[in-house]
Every structure is written in structure tokens, then in C-alpha cells.
Amino acid sequence: MLENLLIYIVLGLTSIINIVIPISGSATVTPFLAILTTPHIAIGLASFFFFLSGIVRVYMFRKQIQIKYVKNLLPISLVAAIVGAFALVKINPQILLIIILIFTSYFLYKKLKDMFFQKEKKSTNKLTMHSIGFLSGFLQGTGLAGSDLRNSYLYSKKLSLAQVHGTTALVGATNFFVATIIRLSTNQLTIPNLIPLLFVFPFIILGTWLGRKILYKIDKKYTNLIIILVMILIVLFLFFKIINQ
């Protein structure tokens, strides 16, 4: 019981860290969930955890949600999440990691270019946007990290950290909700599997609230540096994960 309480507290702390400096949930949350159950079920539980945390973020960052990007990303992302939830572990994770690395590196380049070489804003490439929506939704449907890809895209569009949190939470929470329903209907998960995570919910709320408080106290001139740092860390994390597999 004490061990479970410690895990719940740690999961709450990841909610704080993820608001101030967003990092992949697959690198933080999923390993802790694996302590509670088997690794296979942990992937499914992660979807439900991210759905719960997504609900909290949507509410707390509701005024920062950029509806334009939600409309562009959500429909195709939702379809891809459904496909991904049924695909399970039949995909090659190595190939997917390489794709994510390529996309993230590209968006990091764009963000750096916008910061140091200001140019006239061009219209969004719909093919790229739809590709990001599909791939990030598919990854989240399979239980892999898809938010990094979507967040990097949103950062490259000069959205603030708070705007990215609100926008990506709405898209991601919808993906994870559908994925969880599919996993329950196909017996990948059962209701009793999900019960322990309901006890984590208060910690998620507290962690997200504290994270938002900290985020709004950060000087705006430092947020771009945080975004760049996050994207660099994501690229490095993906690179080392690929070469070590």
C-alpha cells in the first residue's frame, strides 16, 4: 500500500514537471505504471492515465486552446488513433522512432530558424500538418509517444507553452479516450485494471495546478529557450533510444 502511494505521488510529480518542461510520457509515466502491473498492460494503462491528465489540462488551459490547430489535427488524428489501437504491437517500434526523430529534428530546425532569422510567415503546409496529425494519433493509439511529434509541430508555429498544453491536451485526450475504449472492448484491458489509476487522479489535478502556477511565473523571454531545450532533449533521447535498441 505504501509502495503504491509512493508511485501515485511520483506520478503526480511528473504532472508538475510535464507542464513546466514537457517530456515524453513514455519516458516517465509508463515505467512507473509497469511497477503496478505487467509491461503489456502498462502500455494500455498509460493511455488511460494520459486521458485523465488530458482532461485536467484541457480545463486548466482551456483559454489557451488554439481551435484552428485542433480542427486541423483532431479528425485525422482520431482516425489514426483508432487504427493504432487495433494495430497493437505489430508495428516496428524502431522504424517509428526514426520517423519521429526526423520530424522532430526538422521542427527544431524550423524553430531555431524562426528565432534567429525572422522571415515572413508562410501558410501552413496541409500535407505536413495532416501527416503530423495522422502519425501522432497512430502512435498514441498504439500506446507509444505521439505527443512529442505534435508538440514539436505546434512549437514550430510559434505557440507558447501554455497554448501547446491546451491544444495538444484536447487532441491527445480524445485519442487516448478512444484507444482506451477499444482496448476495453477487445479485452486488452479490463475495468479492474483501471481502478488503481482513479486514485492517482487527485495527484494529477494537484500536480497540473502547481505546474501551471510555476509556468505562468516564468518570464516569456525564457519560454522559447525552454522550448528549444525540450526539443533538443527529445531529439537526443530518441537518438540514444534508437542506437541502444
PyMOL commands that set and color helices and strands:
alter all, ss='L'
color gray80, all
select helices_A, chain A and resi 2-20+25-36+39-60+62-64+67-87+93-116+126-142+147-156+161-185+191-198+201-217+220-243
alter helices_A, ss='H'
color red, helices_A
deselect
rebuild
show_as cartoon
